[in-house]
């Protein structure tokens, strides 16, 4: 049975098309739907980006109204429509693929058409009656995709980073809590997968917490200043064509008020229109964090390896059966999944780098890929951090007795005796222990090289995990 879908006729440069009447987008969005079906990522998958677009549009119409460039009824209609998008409504009418040709024009026109049609209904007209409120003439007044799109990306990223702070900080707090819990558990440190010198399990987890805290500080101290500088008002290539002298100042002021962020105008709008350096910087910081998290996940898998034939110094909470053929096997699936997420973020950084480098002359046509990969990386990083924290870190248990046993039977413990016996003697003892299977301590006692009192002092936990205090 054929169901007739009610349509409306819309026109653009290429001619007329029938747009489903219920849709708030228009002919240019429809063409983008027909042209770009490349990924699983639609604009509607990133509501924070749609909200940022609406904030930019709201600021622009505010500036135009203050400059007497647009009638009050159109101003009210556009502001109403923008607020609807900011509140989360009508996002299903942003169906286009995030990967698109045209440097983001399809995204900008999608926003222009949806805002226009919401505004038309607010004014009492039907969708598509653009003679009363036009997507280009009114909604896009004093604007170009080339200043609206990158500005919206930056605003969206600022809010996305705000959201990332919570899982980031909670993961750091959980690692710090484990550091305190494990502060008295002595274990062997390892370099190049070989026994090194003693440390505590708490020191190991404290290092995890501190390295992530360092990254969070960098994200919070560097990126807000970088992303808050935008090229809005530059229009097509940064010269500000088709705008009035005061427009840029008023639009930036309005956007600062709408977002609650300290938004400023780039000192050179032509440079800001073509350069993608801020996006590359953010991607690099995200990659840095992903690299660290992947290394931490590797360490967790090694430290929990076993349960009988591996290192086995910690136990991860079992999350699911690990094998379809080996009964009783449990795999470290949460750190493994963290690794996978990190690999994707690292790969996204390469895509962003190539897209940033690929720009030519006064515009970068590959901003849509940059936008997709940055929003994707931040969202993936936040979800992965929450997963690692809640399903792994919070429930890690230490095998304290096993850690102590490994220390006492390690060849590496000979290093702490080096200042007392000298390098040649300790080397000889280490070799004998390695060949005979005897412990280092047993060999030293057998040869009477150190008294029990000195050994007890040397092997005290506080003397093995930190510099010694100088005797007065």
LINSUL-V730152 format. One record per helix or strand of 3 or more residues. SS is the DSSP state (H for helix, E for strand). FROM is the first residue (numbers start at 1). TO is the last residue. Records with the same first field share a line. If there is no record, write none. Layout:
SS: FROM-TO ; FROM-TO
//
This chain:
E: 7-12 ; 15-20 ; 186-191 ; 194-200
H: 27-35 ; 43-45 ; 47-66 ; 72-86 ; 91-93 ; 105-123 ; 135-139 ; 145-181 ; 201-227 ; 247-259 ; 269-274 ; 277-303 ; 333-357 ; 367-391 ; 393-395 ; 400-408 ; 411-421 ; 423-436 ; 440-447 ; 452-458 ; 461-464
//
